Amino acid sequence: MVLDTTADVDTIEAVEDRDGAVRPPANADLQDQIIAALAELNDHTGNAEDVFAAKLQPATDGDILPSHAVDDGSEVMLLADPANAGPIYVGPTGSATVPLSKGNGITFGVENTELLEAMASNAGDVLHVIGEESA
């Protein structure tokens, strides 16, 4: 069988998709629309403009975390310092019941870090907080 590789293609009327179905080919206008829609989506879901980080020593009777507005769709990472003497308990304000042993972390999807509370089991233990800050 001979394949002519010098032939001109004027118009592609149909293409076969991966399932074998015959479909119309994409065109430049449709591709431009898709690219524009993806760019618009990326504007709303892309990376945040700023990042916040804090090193806290929560009280043994609990502290609400300092206020940082969290970028929509992002989460806040809480990490118990590897040098801590014991676990730090974290959770929603008024319910810091999740123990983080030293070197372990957890993420929370909140609008603001002040919705979270941390309680150290030992005075001087450290909690690291990091997230994408909302503009």
C-alpha positions in Angstrom: 0.0 0.0 0.0 1.3 3.4 -1.0 0.7 6.5 1.1 0.8 9.8 -0.7 2.4 12.3 1.8 2.5 15.2 -0.7 -1.2 15.6 -1.2 -3.0 18.7 -0.1 -5.9 18.5 2.3 -8.6 21.1 1.6 -11.3 20.3 4.2 -11.6 17.8 6.9 -15.3 16.9 7.1 -15.2 14.4 10.1 -12.8 12.8 12.5 -13.1 9.6 14.6 -12.9 10.0 18.4 -11.3 7.5 20.7 -14.6 5.6 21.0 -14.9 5.3 17.2 -17.7 7.8 16.8 -17.5 10.1 13.8 -17.6 13.8 14.9 -17.0 17.1 13.3 -13.4 18.4 13.6 -12.5 21.2 15.9 -11.9 24.6 14.3 -9.9 27.6 15.2 -12.9 29.5 16.5 -13.9 26.7 18.8 -10.4 26.3 20.0 -10.2 30.0 20.7 -13.4 29.8 22.7 -12.1 26.9 24.7 -8.8 28.7 25.4 -10.7 31.8 26.6 -13.0 29.7 28.9 -9.9 28.0 30.4 -8.2 31.4 31.0 -11.3 32.7 32.7 -11.5 29.6 34.9 -7.8 30.0 35.8 -8.4 33.6 36.8 -10.9 32.3 39.4 -9.0 29.2 40.5 -5.3 30.1 40.0 -2.8 30.8 42.7 -3.3 33.4 45.3 -1.5 36.7 45.3 -0.1 36.3 48.7 0.8 33.7 51.3 0.7 34.0 55.1 2.7 32.0 57.6 2.7 32.2 61.4 4.5 30.4 64.2 2.3 30.3 67.3 2.6 29.1 70.9 -1.0 28.3 71.8 -2.0 28.4 75.4 -2.7 25.1 77.3 -6.4 26.3 77.7 -6.7 27.1 74.0 -6.3 30.1 71.7 -8.2 31.2 68.6 -5.8 31.5 65.7 -4.9 35.0 64.5 -7.1 36.3 61.7 -6.0 35.6 58.1 -8.6 35.6 55.2 -8.0 32.4 53.2 -8.1 32.4 49.4 -11.4 30.9 48.1 -10.9 27.2 47.4 -7.6 27.0 49.4 -6.9 25.2 52.7 -4.9 26.2 55.7 -2.1 23.9 56.8 -1.5 23.4 60.5 1.8 21.7 61.5 2.9 20.7 65.0 6.6 21.5 65.4 8.8 18.4 65.4 10.5 19.6 68.6 7.2 19.8 70.6 7.0 17.9 73.9 3.4 16.7 73.3 0.5 17.0 70.9 -1.3 20.2 70.0 -5.0 19.9 69.7 -6.7 21.7 66.9 -10.2 22.1 65.5 -13.1 24.6 64.9 -13.4 27.3 67.5 -14.6 25.8 70.7 -13.8 22.3 69.7 -10.0 21.8 69.5 -10.1 18.0 69.8 -7.9 16.7 67.0 -4.5 15.8 68.3 -1.5 16.7 66.2 1.6 14.8 67.4 4.9 16.5 66.8 5.9 16.8 63.1 2.3 16.0 61.9 -0.1 18.3 60.2 -3.6 18.7 59.0 -5.5 21.0 56.5 -8.7 22.9 57.0 -10.9 24.5 54.3 -12.0 27.7 56.1 -12.7 31.3 55.0 -10.6 32.7 57.9 -8.1 31.2 60.3 -10.0 32.8 63.2 -12.5 30.0 62.8 -9.9 27.6 64.2 -8.6 27.0 67.7 -5.4 25.4 69.0 -4.6 24.1 72.4 -1.1 23.0 73.5 -0.7 20.1 75.9 2.6 21.6 77.0 3.4 25.3 77.5 5.9 26.5 74.8 4.9 24.0 72.2 4.7 25.5 68.7 2.1 25.4 65.9 3.0 26.5 62.4 0.2 27.9 60.2 0.5 28.5 56.5 -2.0 29.3 53.7 -2.9 31.3 50.6 -4.2 34.7 51.7 -7.3 36.3 50.1 -6.9 39.7 48.6 
